Amino acid sequence: MDSAITGPPARLVQKDKRFSPHVIAVRVGTEIEFPNQDPFFHDVFSIYRGKPFDLGLYESGTARKVKFSQPGVSYIFCNIHPEMSAAVIALTTPYFAMTNADGLFQIGHVPPGHYKVEFWHESATEAELASLARDLEFGPDTPVLTFTLHSSDPPPRHLDKYGQEYVQEKSKSY
């Protein structure tokens, strides 16, 4: 694995009280930029295994960056807007892909060899994901492989960065 990832940072844009994209997979060492394109403040944080961080309160038109230096899944939230969530999956391999709108993906230019194929979905249990993992031998004649994940439960509710329930103010317009 390269010791440093070069190129422009990946982005998780905050707009319309959402992160876009909702899920992003990157290589370990990638820096992700969190630009605030809403006309109000956001307070982005993650307290999960992959990369815990707290970007603090920052205003419209500004951005903060985080380097994802260890593998794992980081669930990203805004401490002001409980409806905002995203996930960053930091991987040690260059061989990964995100599904398209039809749920399909392709990983190209994989050299021949032995690989473990693993999957992630935010509403799948660890047991479901483990049951899909496969040890495979890839070569020039490897056929197209099909995997099916049956999971549609919404992600669980989360707490704010202080471990408390979000307080919903009726007059809150932002």
Helices and strands as residue ranges (DSSP letters): E 10-11, E 13-15, E 18-20, E 23-27, E 30-35, E 42-46, E 53-58, E 63-68, E 72-78, E 85-91, E 113-117, H 126-132, E 134-138
